[in-house]
């Protein structure tokens, strides 16, 4: 059942690759724009959640396209996003 769902999701991403990739890019631009505009008053938990979702979308697209450089870059951003989420939520302290 889970494998069937993943196969259907993957087929959807393949069929809509360009639109999903553009959505991920626009999400990233939006999240970094929020931080640029609002500075310390940025809604950091939202920004990190949004940025992590776009990194997952872009990683998936890069994997499908077999683009190693963008796969590494975006998987890295997934990791950064997870750390950012934990920090913004107050689970990690410096």
C-alpha positions as CSV (number, residue, x, y, z in Angstrom):
1,X,0.0,0.0,0.0
2,X,2.7,2.5,1.0
3,X,4.8,1.5,-2.1
4,X,1.8,2.0,-4.3
5,X,1.3,5.5,-2.9
6,X,4.9,6.4,-3.3
7,X,4.8,5.1,-6.9
8,X,1.7,7.3,-7.6
9,X,3.4,10.3,-6.0
10,X,6.5,9.8,-8.0
11,X,4.5,9.5,-11.2
12,X,2.7,12.7,-10.3
13,X,6.0,14.5,-9.8
14,X,7.4,13.1,-13.1
15,X,4.3,14.4,-15.0
16,X,4.5,17.8,-13.3
17,X,8.3,18.1,-12.9
18,X,8.7,21.6,-14.3
19,X,5.8,23.1,-12.3
20,X,6.9,21.4,-9.1
21,X,10.4,22.6,-9.6
22,X,9.3,26.2,-10.2
23,X,7.0,26.0,-7.2
24,X,10.0,25.0,-5.1
25,X,12.2,27.7,-6.4
26,X,9.5,30.4,-5.8
27,X,9.0,29.0,-2.3
28,X,12.7,29.4,-1.6
29,X,12.8,33.0,-3.0
30,X,9.7,33.8,-0.8
31,X,11.2,32.4,2.4
32,X,14.5,34.2,2.0
33,X,12.7,37.4,1.1
34,X,10.8,37.2,4.3
35,X,14.0,37.0,6.3
36,X,15.6,39.8,4.2
37,X,12.6,42.1,4.7
38,X,11.7,41.4,8.3
39,X,15.1,40.6,9.8
40,X,14.9,39.6,13.4
41,X,11.1,39.9,13.4
42,X,10.8,37.2,10.8
43,X,8.5,34.3,11.5
44,X,11.5,31.9,11.7
45,X,9.5,28.7,12.4
46,X,7.4,29.3,9.4
47,X,10.4,30.3,7.2
48,X,12.3,27.1,8.2
49,X,9.2,24.9,7.6
50,X,8.6,26.5,4.2
51,X,12.3,26.3,3.3
52,X,12.4,22.6,4.3
53,X,9.4,21.8,2.2
54,X,10.9,23.5,-0.8
55,X,14.1,21.6,-0.3
56,X,12.3,18.3,-0.3
57,X,10.4,19.3,-3.5
58,X,13.7,20.4,-5.2
59,X,15.6,17.3,-4.0
60,X,12.9,15.0,-5.4
61,X,13.0,16.8,-8.8
62,X,16.8,16.7,-8.9
63,X,16.8,13.0,-8.1
64,X,14.3,12.3,-10.9
65,X,16.5,14.4,-13.3
66,X,19.6,12.5,-12.1
67,X,21.3,15.8,-11.4
68,X,23.8,15.0,-8.7
69,X,24.9,18.5,-8.0
70,X,21.4,19.8,-7.3
71,X,20.5,16.6,-5.4
72,X,23.5,17.2,-3.0
73,X,22.7,20.9,-2.7
74,X,19.0,20.4,-1.9
75,X,19.4,17.4,0.3
76,X,21.9,19.5,2.3
77,X,19.1,22.2,2.5
78,X,16.7,19.6,3.9
79,X,19.3,18.9,6.7
80,X,19.8,22.6,7.3
81,X,16.0,23.1,7.4
82,X,15.5,20.4,9.9
83,X,18.2,22.0,12.2
84,X,16.6,25.4,11.6
85,X,13.1,24.0,12.5
86,X,14.5,22.5,15.8
87,X,16.2,25.8,16.7
88,X,13.2,28.0,15.8
89,X,11.0,25.7,17.9
90,X,13.4,26.0,20.8
91,X,14.5,22.4,20.9
92,X,18.2,23.3,20.3
93,X,20.0,26.1,22.1
94,X,23.3,27.7,21.3
